[in-house]
Structures are given as structure tokens and as C-alpha cells.
């Protein structure tokens, strides 16, 4: 993003020139979403067992926060930035 898409947008190269980088980034976002889903599954929905220590609880809280922030980032790019870049 920082190396390809943002310089193109800043330089006014919108529409077709950014189509392929955006397609690649959207595929990466899909992959990240699947990885996050799997991480949540492995971490039992980020609900630690009753006997979990403070470190375990902090880890799960941090993972849940990471997921939320990454999903917000993906949402903003997919639904705000990318459409604007494609439509000029």
C-alpha cells in the first residue's frame, strides 16, 4: 500500500492504473480475514479457560483487539479508499 497505491493516488493516477494493485490488496485482505477467523477459532473465541493466568488473559485480549483493529483497517480500505481510487 505505502509503496504502490498511496504514491499512485498522491500522484493523481486513479482508475485503471490502480486497478491491479487494489485487486491484489483485496485478495490479501480476504486472506487476512481467513487467518483471523482461524486464529479466533484456535483461541476459542478469545475466551480463556477459567484457570487461565493473567498473561493468557492478556494475550487473548490483545488478539481480540488486533483482530478488531485489522478488520476496521480492511473495512476502510475496501469500502472507502479503494472505491474512491478506482472511480477517481
PDB file of N, CA, C and O in Angstrom, chain B, residues numbered from 101:
ATOM      1  N   UNK B 101       0.822  -1.184   0.000  1.00  0.00           N
ATOM      2  CA  UNK B 101       0.000   0.000   0.000  1.00  0.00           C
ATOM      3  C   UNK B 101       0.869   1.250   0.000  1.00  0.00           C
ATOM      4  O   UNK B 101       0.726   2.119  -0.861  1.00  0.00           O
ATOM      5  N   UNK B 102       1.749   1.330   0.953  1.00  0.00           N
ATOM      6  CA  UNK B 102       2.569   2.523   1.086  1.00  0.00           C
ATOM      7  C   UNK B 102       3.518   2.702  -0.095  1.00  0.00           C
ATOM      8  O   UNK B 102       3.886   3.828  -0.428  1.00  0.00           O
ATOM      9  N   UNK B 103       3.912   1.609  -0.725  1.00  0.00           N
ATOM     10  CA  UNK B 103       4.897   1.683  -1.801  1.00  0.00           C
ATOM     11  C   UNK B 103       4.269   1.793  -3.187  1.00  0.00           C
ATOM     12  O   UNK B 103       4.905   2.301  -4.111  1.00  0.00           O
ATOM     13  N   UNK B 104       3.041   1.329  -3.342  1.00  0.00           N
ATOM     14  CA  UNK B 104       2.432   1.308  -4.676  1.00  0.00           C
ATOM     15  C   UNK B 104       1.181   2.179  -4.737  1.00  0.00           C
ATOM     16  O   UNK B 104       1.123   3.138  -5.507  1.00  0.00           O
ATOM     17  N   UNK B 105       0.189   1.843  -3.929  1.00  0.00           N
ATOM     18  CA  UNK B 105      -1.108   2.505  -4.057  1.00  0.00           C
ATOM     19  C   UNK B 105      -1.076   3.961  -3.609  1.00  0.00           C
ATOM     20  O   UNK B 105      -1.541   4.839  -4.337  1.00  0.00           O
ATOM     21  N   UNK B 106      -0.541   4.228  -2.437  1.00  0.00           N
ATOM     22  CA  UNK B 106      -0.570   5.599  -1.927  1.00  0.00           C
ATOM     23  C   UNK B 106       0.195   6.568  -2.825  1.00  0.00           C
ATOM     24  O   UNK B 106      -0.301   7.666  -3.074  1.00  0.00           O
ATOM     25  N   UNK B 107       1.389   6.209  -3.324  1.00  0.00           N
ATOM     26  CA  UNK B 107       2.057   7.124  -4.267  1.00  0.00           C
ATOM     27  C   UNK B 107       1.246   7.347  -5.548  1.00  0.00           C
ATOM     28  O   UNK B 107       1.234   8.454  -6.088  1.00  0.00           O
ATOM     29  N   UNK B 108       0.575   6.310  -6.032  1.00  0.00           N
ATOM     30  CA  UNK B 108      -0.246   6.466  -7.240  1.00  0.00           C
ATOM     31  C   UNK B 108      -1.397   7.424  -6.983  1.00  0.00           C
ATOM     32  O   UNK B 108      -1.680   8.296  -7.805  1.00  0.00           O
ATOM     33  N   UNK B 109      -2.059   7.264  -5.850  1.00  0.00           N
ATOM     34  CA  UNK B 109      -3.176   8.150  -5.506  1.00  0.00           C
ATOM     35  C   UNK B 109      -2.664   9.577  -5.339  1.00  0.00           C
ATOM     36  O   UNK B 109      -3.258  10.523  -5.856  1.00  0.00           O
ATOM     37  N   UNK B 110      -1.569   9.721  -4.622  1.00  0.00           N
ATOM     38  CA  UNK B 110      -0.998  11.052  -4.385  1.00  0.00           C
ATOM     39  C   UNK B 110      -0.601  11.711  -5.700  1.00  0.00           C
ATOM     40  O   UNK B 110      -0.723  12.927  -5.849  1.00  0.00           O
ATOM     41  N   UNK B 111      -0.133  10.921  -6.642  1.00  0.00           N
ATOM     42  CA  UNK B 111       0.261  11.452  -7.941  1.00  0.00           C
ATOM     43  C   UNK B 111      -0.891  11.649  -8.905  1.00  0.00           C
ATOM     44  O   UNK B 111      -0.683  12.056 -10.048  1.00  0.00           O
ATOM     45  N   UNK B 112      -2.110  11.364  -8.454  1.00  0.00           N
ATOM     46  CA  UNK B 112      -3.278  11.568  -9.294  1.00  0.00           C
ATOM     47  C   UNK B 112      -3.539  10.467 -10.304  1.00  0.00           C
ATOM     48  O   UNK B 112      -4.362  10.630 -11.206  1.00  0.00           O
ATOM     49  N   UNK B 113      -2.844   9.351 -10.160  1.00  0.00           N
ATOM     50  CA  UNK B 113      -3.053   8.228 -11.086  1.00  0.00           C
ATOM     51  C   UNK B 113      -4.170   7.349 -10.515  1.00  0.00           C
ATOM     52  O   UNK B 113      -3.912   6.390  -9.788  1.00  0.00           O
ATOM     53  N   UNK B 114      -5.388   7.687 -10.851  1.00  0.00           N
ATOM     54  CA  UNK B 114      -6.554   6.974 -10.338  1.00  0.00           C
ATOM     55  C   UNK B 114      -7.166   6.135 -11.446  1.00  0.00           C
ATOM     56  O   UNK B 114      -6.771   6.235 -12.608  1.00  0.00           O
ATOM     57  N   UNK B 115      -8.133   5.307 -11.075  1.00  0.00           N
ATOM     58  CA  UNK B 115      -8.819   4.482 -12.061  1.00  0.00           C
ATOM     59  C   UNK B 115      -7.991   3.286 -12.469  1.00  0.00           C
ATOM     60  O   UNK B 115      -7.505   2.542 -11.617  1.00  0.00           O
ATOM     61  N   UNK B 116      -7.825   3.093 -13.772  1.00  0.00           N
ATOM     62  CA  UNK B 116      -7.160   1.898 -14.309  1.00  0.00           C
ATOM     63  C   UNK B 116      -5.752   1.655 -13.760  1.00  0.00           C
ATOM     64  O   UNK B 116      -5.413   0.501 -13.498  1.00  0.00           O
ATOM     65  N   UNK B 117      -4.911   2.684 -13.570  1.00  0.00           N
ATOM     66  CA  UNK B 117      -3.552   2.414 -13.077  1.00  0.00           C
ATOM     67  C   UNK B 117      -3.495   1.750 -11.700  1.00  0.00           C
ATOM     68  O   UNK B 117      -2.513   1.084 -11.371  1.00  0.00           O
ATOM     69  N   UNK B 118      -4.538   1.929 -10.903  1.00  0.00           N
ATOM     70  CA  UNK B 118      -4.516   1.342  -9.558  1.00  0.00           C
ATOM     71  C   UNK B 118      -5.358   0.076  -9.463  1.00  0.00           C
ATOM     72  O   UNK B 118      -5.447  -0.527  -8.394  1.00  0.00           O
ATOM     73  N   UNK B 119      -5.974  -0.332 -10.567  1.00  0.00           N
ATOM     74  CA  UNK B 119      -6.867  -1.490 -10.526  1.00  0.00           C
ATOM     75  C   UNK B 119      -6.158  -2.757 -10.059  1.00  0.00           C
ATOM     76  O   UNK B 119      -6.646  -3.434  -9.154  1.00  0.00           O
ATOM     77  N   UNK B 120      -5.023  -3.087 -10.656  1.00  0.00           N
ATOM     78  CA  UNK B 120      -4.330  -4.330 -10.306  1.00  0.00           C
ATOM     79  C   UNK B 120      -3.790  -4.308  -8.872  1.00  0.00           C
ATOM     80  O   UNK B 120      -3.971  -5.293  -8.156  1.00  0.00           O
ATOM     81  N   UNK B 121      -3.134  -3.232  -8.419  1.00  0.00           N
ATOM     82  CA  UNK B 121      -2.696  -3.224  -7.020  1.00  0.00           C
ATOM     83  C   UNK B 121      -3.860  -3.390  -6.044  1.00  0.00           C
ATOM     84  O   UNK B 121      -3.721  -4.053  -5.016  1.00  0.00           O
ATOM     85  N   UNK B 122      -4.990  -2.795  -6.362  1.00  0.00           N
ATOM     86  CA  UNK B 122      -6.151  -2.918  -5.481  1.00  0.00           C
ATOM     87  C   UNK B 122      -6.668  -4.349  -5.478  1.00  0.00           C
ATOM     88  O   UNK B 122      -7.032  -4.868  -4.423  1.00  0.00           O
ATOM     89  N   UNK B 123      -6.708  -4.994  -6.634  1.00  0.00           N
ATOM     90  CA  UNK B 123      -7.141  -6.405  -6.679  1.00  0.00           C
ATOM     91  C   UNK B 123      -6.249  -7.268  -5.792  1.00  0.00           C
ATOM     92  O   UNK B 123      -6.736  -8.116  -5.046  1.00  0.00           O
ATOM     93  N   UNK B 124      -4.944  -7.044  -5.881  1.00  0.00           N
ATOM     94  CA  UNK B 124      -4.000  -7.815  -5.065  1.00  0.00           C
ATOM     95  C   UNK B 124      -4.251  -7.552  -3.584  1.00  0.00           C
ATOM     96  O   UNK B 124      -4.286  -8.486  -2.783  1.00  0.00           O
ATOM     97  N   UNK B 125      -4.426  -6.291  -3.220  1.00  0.00           N
ATOM     98  CA  UNK B 125      -4.645  -5.945  -1.809  1.00  0.00           C
ATOM     99  C   UNK B 125      -5.961  -6.508  -1.296  1.00  0.00           C
ATOM    100  O   UNK B 125      -6.038  -6.934  -0.143  1.00  0.00           O
ATOM    101  N   UNK B 126      -6.990  -6.517  -2.121  1.00  0.00           N
ATOM    102  CA  UNK B 126      -8.264  -7.082  -1.679  1.00  0.00           C
ATOM    103  C   UNK B 126      -8.141  -8.589  -1.466  1.00  0.00           C
ATOM    104  O   UNK B 126      -8.747  -9.134  -0.544  1.00  0.00           O
ATOM    105  N   UNK B 127      -7.369  -9.260  -2.303  1.00  0.00           N
ATOM    106  CA  UNK B 127      -7.127 -10.692  -2.092  1.00  0.00           C
ATOM    107  C   UNK B 127      -6.360 -10.906  -0.789  1.00  0.00           C
ATOM    108  O   UNK B 127      -6.654 -11.833  -0.035  1.00  0.00           O
ATOM    109  N   UNK B 128      -5.384 -10.052  -0.530  1.00  0.00           N
ATOM    110  CA  UNK B 128      -4.647 -10.141   0.729  1.00  0.00           C
ATOM    111  C   UNK B 128      -5.582  -9.925   1.912  1.00  0.00           C
ATOM    112  O   UNK B 128      -5.457 -10.596   2.937  1.00  0.00           O
ATOM    113  N   UNK B 129      -6.519  -8.991   1.773  1.00  0.00           N
ATOM    114  CA  UNK B 129      -7.487  -8.748   2.843  1.00  0.00           C
ATOM    115  C   UNK B 129      -8.346  -9.985   3.086  1.00  0.00           C
ATOM    116  O   UNK B 129      -8.626 -10.335   4.233  1.00  0.00           O
ATOM    117  N   UNK B 130      -8.759 -10.640   2.015  1.00  0.00           N
ATOM    118  CA  UNK B 130      -9.524 -11.884   2.170  1.00  0.00           C
ATOM    119  C   UNK B 130      -8.699 -12.927   2.914  1.00  0.00           C
ATOM    120  O   UNK B 130      -9.205 -13.620   3.796  1.00  0.00           O
ATOM    121  N   UNK B 131      -7.428 -13.029   2.551  1.00  0.00           N
ATOM    122  CA  UNK B 131      -6.539 -13.984   3.227  1.00  0.00           C
ATOM    123  C   UNK B 131      -6.381 -13.631   4.701  1.00  0.00           C
ATOM    124  O   UNK B 131      -6.411 -14.510   5.562  1.00  0.00           O
ATOM    125  N   UNK B 132      -6.213 -12.346   4.989  1.00  0.00           N
ATOM    126  CA  UNK B 132      -6.082 -11.917   6.389  1.00  0.00           C
ATOM    127  C   UNK B 132      -7.350 -12.248   7.172  1.00  0.00           C
ATOM    128  O   UNK B 132      -7.282 -12.699   8.315  1.00  0.00           O
ATOM    129  N   UNK B 133      -8.498 -12.021   6.552  1.00  0.00           N
ATOM    130  CA  UNK B 133      -9.761 -12.339   7.216  1.00  0.00           C
ATOM    131  C   UNK B 133      -9.859 -13.812   7.556  1.00  0.00           C
ATOM    132  O   UNK B 133     -10.306 -14.174   8.645  1.00  0.00           O
ATOM    133  N   UNK B 134      -9.444 -14.659   6.637  1.00  0.00           N
ATOM    134  CA  UNK B 134      -9.460 -16.104   6.896  1.00  0.00           C
ATOM    135  C   UNK B 134      -8.474 -16.466   7.998  1.00  0.00           C
ATOM    136  O   UNK B 134      -8.775 -17.301   8.851  1.00  0.00           O
ATOM    137  N   UNK B 135      -7.310 -15.851   7.986  1.00  0.00           N
ATOM    138  CA  UNK B 135      -6.332 -16.116   9.049  1.00  0.00           C
ATOM    139  C   UNK B 135      -6.851 -15.666  10.408  1.00  0.00           C
ATOM    140  O   UNK B 135      -6.641 -16.346  11.412  1.00  0.00           O
ATOM    141  N   UNK B 136      -7.526 -14.526  10.440  1.00  0.00           N
ATOM    142  CA  UNK B 136      -8.102 -14.050  11.699  1.00  0.00           C
ATOM    143  C   UNK B 136      -9.204 -14.985  12.181  1.00  0.00           C
ATOM    144  O   UNK B 136      -9.306 -15.275  13.373  1.00  0.00           O
ATOM    145  N   UNK B 137     -10.028 -15.455  11.247  1.00  0.00           N
ATOM    146  CA  UNK B 137     -11.088 -16.396  11.618  1.00  0.00           C
ATOM    147  C   UNK B 137     -10.493 -17.649  12.236  1.00  0.00           C
ATOM    148  O   UNK B 137     -10.988 -18.148  13.247  1.00  0.00           O
ATOM    149  N   UNK B 138      -9.432 -18.151  11.628  1.00  0.00           N
ATOM    150  CA  UNK B 138      -8.769 -19.359  12.136  1.00  0.00           C
ATOM    151  C   UNK B 138      -8.119 -19.097  13.493  1.00  0.00           C
ATOM    152  O   UNK B 138      -8.179 -19.945  14.383  1.00  0.00           O
ATOM    153  N   UNK B 139      -7.503 -17.934  13.654  1.00  0.00           N
ATOM    154  CA  UNK B 139      -6.892 -17.595  14.935  1.00  0.00           C
ATOM    155  C   UNK B 139      -7.955 -17.544  16.031  1.00  0.00           C
ATOM    156  O   UNK B 139      -7.745 -18.055  17.131  1.00  0.00           O
ATOM    157  N   UNK B 140      -9.097 -16.923  15.723  1.00  0.00           N
ATOM    158  CA  UNK B 140     -10.188 -16.852  16.704  1.00  0.00           C
ATOM    159  C   UNK B 140     -10.675 -18.257  17.056  1.00  0.00           C
ATOM    160  O   UNK B 140     -10.947 -18.554  18.219  1.00  0.00           O
ATOM    161  N   UNK B 141     -10.781 -19.103  16.058  1.00  0.00           N
ATOM    162  CA  UNK B 141     -11.213 -20.485  16.287  1.00  0.00           C
ATOM    163  C   UNK B 141     -10.230 -21.213  17.203  1.00  0.00           C
ATOM    164  O   UNK B 141     -10.637 -21.879  18.155  1.00  0.00           O
ATOM    165  N   UNK B 142      -8.944 -21.085  16.913  1.00  0.00           N
ATOM    166  CA  UNK B 142      -7.928 -21.755  17.728  1.00  0.00           C
ATOM    167  C   UNK B 142      -7.881 -21.213  19.153  1.00  0.00           C
ATOM    168  O   UNK B 142      -7.545 -21.935  20.091  1.00  0.00           O
ATOM    169  N   UNK B 143      -8.220 -19.940  19.303  1.00  0.00           N
ATOM    170  CA  UNK B 143      -8.191 -19.307  20.622  1.00  0.00           C
ATOM    171  C   UNK B 143      -9.570 -19.338  21.287  1.00  0.00           C
ATOM    172  O   UNK B 143      -9.861 -18.521  22.161  1.00  0.00           O
ATOM    173  N   UNK B 144     -10.400 -20.267  20.877  1.00  0.00           N
ATOM    174  CA  UNK B 144     -11.744 -20.461  21.446  1.00  0.00           C
ATOM    175  C   UNK B 144     -12.512 -19.149  21.598  1.00  0.00           C
ATOM    176  O   UNK B 144     -13.086 -18.857  22.647  1.00  0.00           O
ATOM    177  N   UNK B 145     -12.504 -18.372  20.517  1.00  0.00           N
ATOM    178  CA  UNK B 145     -13.250 -17.118  20.531  1.00  0.00           C
ATOM    179  C   UNK B 145     -12.657 -16.073  21.448  1.00  0.00           C
ATOM    180  O   UNK B 145     -13.340 -15.130  21.848  1.00  0.00           O
ATOM    181  N   UNK B 146     -11.393 -16.233  21.782  1.00  0.00           N
ATOM    182  CA  UNK B 146     -10.673 -15.340  22.699  1.00  0.00           C
ATOM    183  C   UNK B 146     -11.251 -15.376  24.107  1.00  0.00           C
ATOM    184  O   UNK B 146     -11.137 -14.412  24.864  1.00  0.00           O
ATOM    185  N   UNK B 147     -11.869 -16.496  24.444  1.00  0.00           N
ATOM    186  CA  UNK B 147     -12.372 -16.697  25.805  1.00  0.00           C
ATOM    187  C   UNK B 147     -11.425 -17.670  26.491  1.00  0.00           C
ATOM    188  O   UNK B 147     -11.436 -18.864  26.189  1.00  0.00           O
ATOM    189  N   UNK B 148     -10.609 -17.173  27.408  1.00  0.00           N
ATOM    190  CA  UNK B 148      -9.668 -18.068  28.078  1.00  0.00           C
ATOM    191  C   UNK B 148     -10.400 -18.993  29.045  1.00  0.00           C
ATOM    192  O   UNK B 148     -11.483 -18.664  29.530  1.00  0.00           O
ATOM    193  N   UNK B 149      -9.815 -20.128  29.317  1.00  0.00           N
ATOM    194  CA  UNK B 149     -10.437 -21.025  30.287  1.00  0.00           C
ATOM    195  C   UNK B 149     -10.407 -20.401  31.682  1.00  0.00           C
ATOM    196  O   UNK B 149      -9.607 -19.503  31.944  1.00  0.00           O
ATOM    197  N   UNK B 150     -11.265 -20.869  32.564  1.00  0.00           N
ATOM    198  CA  UNK B 150     -11.335 -20.291  33.912  1.00  0.00           C
ATOM    199  C   UNK B 150      -9.995 -20.299  34.653  1.00  0.00           C
ATOM    200  O   UNK B 150      -9.724 -19.403  35.452  1.00  0.00           O
ATOM    201  N   UNK B 151      -9.166 -21.297  34.394  1.00  0.00           N
ATOM    202  CA  UNK B 151      -7.896 -21.402  35.114  1.00  0.00           C
ATOM    203  C   UNK B 151      -6.769 -20.600  34.468  1.00  0.00           C
ATOM    204  O   UNK B 151      -5.626 -20.676  34.919  1.00  0.00           O
ATOM    205  N   UNK B 152      -7.073 -19.833  33.420  1.00  0.00           N
ATOM    206  CA  UNK B 152      -6.037 -19.085  32.699  1.00  0.00           C
ATOM    207  C   UNK B 152      -5.393 -18.035  33.593  1.00  0.00           C
ATOM    208  O   UNK B 152      -6.058 -17.363  34.381  1.00  0.00           O
ATOM    209  N   UNK B 153      -4.081 -17.917  33.446  1.00  0.00           N
ATOM    210  CA  UNK B 153      -3.329 -16.915  34.203  1.00  0.00           C
ATOM    211  C   UNK B 153      -3.533 -15.534  33.571  1.00  0.00           C
ATOM    212  O   UNK B 153      -4.134 -15.412  32.504  1.00  0.00           O
ATOM    213  N   UNK B 154      -3.033 -14.516  34.231  1.00  0.00           N
ATOM    214  CA  UNK B 154      -3.185 -13.141  33.752  1.00  0.00           C
ATOM    215  C   UNK B 154      -2.529 -12.947  32.384  1.00  0.00           C
ATOM    216  O   UNK B 154      -3.040 -12.202  31.548  1.00  0.00           O
ATOM    217  N   UNK B 155      -1.406 -13.612  32.160  1.00  0.00           N
ATOM    218  CA  UNK B 155      -0.716 -13.486  30.877  1.00  0.00           C
ATOM    219  C   UNK B 155      -1.566 -14.052  29.747  1.00  0.00           C
ATOM    220  O   UNK B 155      -1.666 -13.452  28.677  1.00  0.00           O
ATOM    221  N   UNK B 156      -2.171 -15.194  29.986  1.00  0.00           N
ATOM    222  CA  UNK B 156      -3.036 -15.826  28.991  1.00  0.00           C
ATOM    223  C   UNK B 156      -4.221 -14.915  28.681  1.00  0.00           C
ATOM    224  O   UNK B 156      -4.576 -14.716  27.519  1.00  0.00           O
ATOM    225  N   UNK B 157      -4.823 -14.369  29.726  1.00  0.00           N
ATOM    226  CA  UNK B 157      -5.962 -13.472  29.545  1.00  0.00           C
ATOM    227  C   UNK B 157      -5.556 -12.218  28.761  1.00  0.00           C
ATOM    228  O   UNK B 157      -6.297 -11.750  27.897  1.00  0.00           O
ATOM    229  N   UNK B 158      -4.381 -11.686  29.071  1.00  0.00           N
ATOM    230  CA  UNK B 158      -3.886 -10.506  28.358  1.00  0.00           C
ATOM    231  C   UNK B 158      -3.621 -10.836  26.888  1.00  0.00           C
ATOM    232  O   UNK B 158      -3.900 -10.024  26.005  1.00  0.00           O
ATOM    233  N   UNK B 159      -3.086 -12.016  26.633  1.00  0.00           N
ATOM    234  CA  UNK B 159      -2.839 -12.443  25.257  1.00  0.00           C
ATOM    235  C   UNK B 159      -4.142 -12.480  24.472  1.00  0.00           C
ATOM    236  O   UNK B 159      -4.216 -11.936  23.370  1.00  0.00           O
ATOM    237  N   UNK B 160      -5.154 -13.104  25.018  1.00  0.00           N
ATOM    238  CA  UNK B 160      -6.432 -13.204  24.317  1.00  0.00           C
ATOM    239  C   UNK B 160      -7.054 -11.823  24.111  1.00  0.00           C
ATOM    240  O   UNK B 160      -7.628 -11.554  23.055  1.00  0.00           O
ATOM    241  N   UNK B 161      -6.945 -10.952  25.109  1.00  0.00           N
ATOM    242  CA  UNK B 161      -7.475  -9.593  24.961  1.00  0.00           C
ATOM    243  C   UNK B 161      -6.723  -8.853  23.856  1.00  0.00           C
ATOM    244  O   UNK B 161      -7.329  -8.134  23.062  1.00  0.00           O
ATOM    245  N   UNK B 162      -5.411  -9.031  23.808  1.00  0.00           N
ATOM    246  CA  UNK B 162      -4.611  -8.396  22.767  1.00  0.00           C
ATOM    247  C   UNK B 162      -4.934  -8.924  21.384  1.00  0.00           C
ATOM    248  O   UNK B 162      -4.993  -8.157  20.423  1.00  0.00           O
ATOM    249  N   UNK B 163      -5.145 -10.229  21.275  1.00  0.00           N
ATOM    250  CA  UNK B 163      -5.507 -10.821  19.983  1.00  0.00           C
ATOM    251  C   UNK B 163      -6.861 -10.300  19.508  1.00  0.00           C
ATOM    252  O   UNK B 163      -7.049 -10.014  18.325  1.00  0.00           O
ATOM    253  N   UNK B 164      -7.789 -10.183  20.435  1.00  0.00           N
ATOM    254  CA  UNK B 164      -9.115  -9.675  20.071  1.00  0.00           C
ATOM    255  C   UNK B 164      -9.028  -8.222  19.601  1.00  0.00           C
ATOM    256  O   UNK B 164      -9.694  -7.832  18.642  1.00  0.00           O
ATOM    257  N   UNK B 165      -8.202  -7.428  20.282  1.00  0.00           N
ATOM    258  CA  UNK B 165      -8.011  -6.033  19.883  1.00  0.00           C
ATOM    259  C   UNK B 165      -7.341  -5.954  18.509  1.00  0.00           C
ATOM    260  O   UNK B 165      -7.740  -5.152  17.665  1.00  0.00           O
ATOM    261  N   UNK B 166      -6.332  -6.782  18.290  1.00  0.00           N
ATOM    262  CA  UNK B 166      -5.657  -6.829  16.992  1.00  0.00           C
ATOM    263  C   UNK B 166      -6.652  -7.148  15.881  1.00  0.00           C
ATOM    264  O   UNK B 166      -6.656  -6.501  14.833  1.00  0.00           O
ATOM    265  N   UNK B 167      -7.490  -8.143  16.119  1.00  0.00           N
ATOM    266  CA  UNK B 167      -8.486  -8.514  15.116  1.00  0.00           C
ATOM    267  C   UNK B 167      -9.418  -7.350  14.811  1.00  0.00           C
ATOM    268  O   UNK B 167      -9.680  -7.054  13.645  1.00  0.00           O
ATOM    269  N   UNK B 168      -9.917  -6.694  15.842  1.00  0.00           N
ATOM    270  CA  UNK B 168     -10.849  -5.582  15.641  1.00  0.00           C
ATOM    271  C   UNK B 168     -10.195  -4.446  14.857  1.00  0.00           C
ATOM    272  O   UNK B 168     -10.803  -3.883  13.947  1.00  0.00           O
ATOM    273  N   UNK B 169      -8.962  -4.114  15.211  1.00  0.00           N
ATOM    274  CA  UNK B 169      -8.283  -3.016  14.532  1.00  0.00           C
ATOM    275  C   UNK B 169      -7.943  -3.369  13.088  1.00  0.00           C
ATOM    276  O   UNK B 169      -8.059  -2.524  12.200  1.00  0.00           O
ATOM    277  N   UNK B 170      -7.531  -4.589  12.851  1.00  0.00           N
ATOM    278  CA  UNK B 170      -7.216  -5.001  11.486  1.00  0.00           C
ATOM    279  C   UNK B 170      -8.479  -5.045  10.630  1.00  0.00           C
ATOM    280  O   UNK B 170      -8.450  -4.652   9.464  1.00  0.00           O
ATOM    281  N   UNK B 171      -9.579  -5.518  11.196  1.00  0.00           N
ATOM    282  CA  UNK B 171     -10.831  -5.559  10.438  1.00  0.00           C
ATOM    283  C   UNK B 171     -11.325  -4.144  10.118  1.00  0.00           C
ATOM    284  O   UNK B 171     -11.878  -3.912   9.044  1.00  0.00           O
ATOM    285  N   UNK B 172     -11.130  -3.207  11.035  1.00  0.00           N
ATOM    286  CA  UNK B 172     -11.510  -1.819  10.758  1.00  0.00           C
ATOM    287  C   UNK B 172     -10.645  -1.255   9.621  1.00  0.00           C
ATOM    288  O   UNK B 172     -11.152  -0.579   8.726  1.00  0.00           O
ATOM    289  N   UNK B 173      -9.357  -1.534   9.664  1.00  0.00           N
ATOM    290  CA  UNK B 173      -8.427  -1.100   8.618  1.00  0.00           C
ATOM    291  C   UNK B 173      -8.851  -1.666   7.257  1.00  0.00           C
ATOM    292  O   UNK B 173      -8.900  -0.946   6.260  1.00  0.00           O
ATOM    293  N   UNK B 174      -9.153  -2.951   7.237  1.00  0.00           N
ATOM    294  CA  UNK B 174      -9.579  -3.603   5.998  1.00  0.00           C
ATOM    295  C   UNK B 174     -10.885  -2.995   5.492  1.00  0.00           C
ATOM    296  O   UNK B 174     -11.037  -2.739   4.298  1.00  0.00           O
ATOM    297  N   UNK B 175     -11.816  -2.769   6.399  1.00  0.00           N
ATOM    298  CA  UNK B 175     -13.102  -2.169   6.017  1.00  0.00           C
ATOM    299  C   UNK B 175     -12.890  -0.797   5.373  1.00  0.00           C
ATOM    300  O   UNK B 175     -13.459  -0.508   4.320  1.00  0.00           O
ATOM    301  N   UNK B 176     -12.078   0.040   6.001  1.00  0.00           N
ATOM    302  CA  UNK B 176     -11.852   1.382   5.468  1.00  0.00           C
ATOM    303  C   UNK B 176     -11.203   1.340   4.087  1.00  0.00           C
ATOM    304  O   UNK B 176     -11.565   2.115   3.201  1.00  0.00           O
ATOM    305  N   UNK B 177     -10.261   0.449   3.912  1.00  0.00           N
ATOM    306  CA  UNK B 177      -9.620   0.352   2.601  1.00  0.00           C
ATOM    307  C   UNK B 177     -10.589  -0.200   1.555  1.00  0.00           C
ATOM    308  O   UNK B 177     -10.738   0.379   0.479  1.00  0.00           O
ATOM    309  N   UNK B 178     -11.246  -1.319   1.868  1.00  0.00           N
ATOM    310  CA  UNK B 178     -12.131  -1.962   0.889  1.00  0.00           C
ATOM    311  C   UNK B 178     -13.347  -1.113   0.537  1.00  0.00           C
ATOM    312  O   UNK B 178     -13.790  -1.114  -0.611  1.00  0.00           O
ATOM    313  N   UNK B 179     -13.889  -0.391   1.511  1.00  0.00           N
ATOM    314  CA  UNK B 179     -15.165   0.281   1.316  1.00  0.00           C
ATOM    315  C   UNK B 179     -15.089   1.795   1.173  1.00  0.00           C
ATOM    316  O   UNK B 179     -16.077   2.434   0.810  1.00  0.00           O
ATOM    317  N   UNK B 180     -13.926   2.375   1.454  1.00  0.00           N
ATOM    318  CA  UNK B 180     -13.781   3.821   1.323  1.00  0.00           C
ATOM    319  C   UNK B 180     -12.641   4.166   0.355  1.00  0.00           C
ATOM    320  O   UNK B 180     -12.870   4.781  -0.687  1.00  0.00           O
ATOM    321  N   UNK B 181     -11.433   3.771   0.701  1.00  0.00           N
ATOM    322  CA  UNK B 181     -10.265   4.152  -0.097  1.00  0.00           C
ATOM    323  C   UNK B 181     -10.281   3.548  -1.498  1.00  0.00           C
ATOM    324  O   UNK B 181     -10.153   4.270  -2.487  1.00  0.00           O
ATOM    325  N   UNK B 182     -10.435   2.240  -1.585  1.00  0.00           N
ATOM    326  CA  UNK B 182     -10.342   1.584  -2.894  1.00  0.00           C
ATOM    327  C   UNK B 182     -11.411   2.073  -3.872  1.00  0.00           C
ATOM    328  O   UNK B 182     -11.081   2.368  -5.020  1.00  0.00           O
ATOM    329  N   UNK B 183     -12.688   2.171  -3.461  1.00  0.00           N
ATOM    330  CA  UNK B 183     -13.681   2.684  -4.415  1.00  0.00           C
ATOM    331  C   UNK B 183     -13.363   4.102  -4.899  1.00  0.00           C
ATOM    332  O   UNK B 183     -13.558   4.419  -6.073  1.00  0.00           O
ATOM    333  N   UNK B 184     -12.880   4.940  -4.001  1.00  0.00           N
ATOM    334  CA  UNK B 184     -12.535   6.306  -4.410  1.00  0.00           C
ATOM    335  C   UNK B 184     -11.373   6.307  -5.392  1.00  0.00           C
ATOM    336  O   UNK B 184     -11.371   7.062  -6.364  1.00  0.00           O
ATOM    337  N   UNK B 185     -10.385   5.457  -5.131  1.00  0.00           N
ATOM    338  CA  UNK B 185      -9.223   5.387  -6.025  1.00  0.00           C
ATOM    339  C   UNK B 185      -9.624   4.851  -7.398  1.00  0.00           C
ATOM    340  O   UNK B 185      -9.115   5.311  -8.420  1.00  0.00           O
ATOM    341  N   UNK B 186     -10.529   3.888  -7.420  1.00  0.00           N
ATOM    342  CA  UNK B 186     -10.945   3.297  -8.693  1.00  0.00           C
ATOM    343  C   UNK B 186     -11.835   4.234  -9.505  1.00  0.00           C
ATOM    344  O   UNK B 186     -11.789   4.237 -10.735  1.00  0.00           O
ATOM    345  N   UNK B 187     -12.637   5.020  -8.811  1.00  0.00           N
ATOM    346  CA  UNK B 187     -13.585   5.892  -9.503  1.00  0.00           C
ATOM    347  C   UNK B 187     -13.045   7.294  -9.747  1.00  0.00           C
ATOM    348  O   UNK B 187     -13.698   8.123 -10.380  1.00  0.00           O
ATOM    349  N   UNK B 188     -11.843   7.546  -9.236  1.00  0.00           N
ATOM    350  CA  UNK B 188     -11.216   8.846  -9.460  1.00  0.00           C
ATOM    351  C   UNK B 188     -11.920   9.908  -8.694  1.00  0.00           C
ATOM    352  O   UNK B 188     -11.533  11.074  -8.758  1.00  0.00           O
TER     353      UNK B 188
END
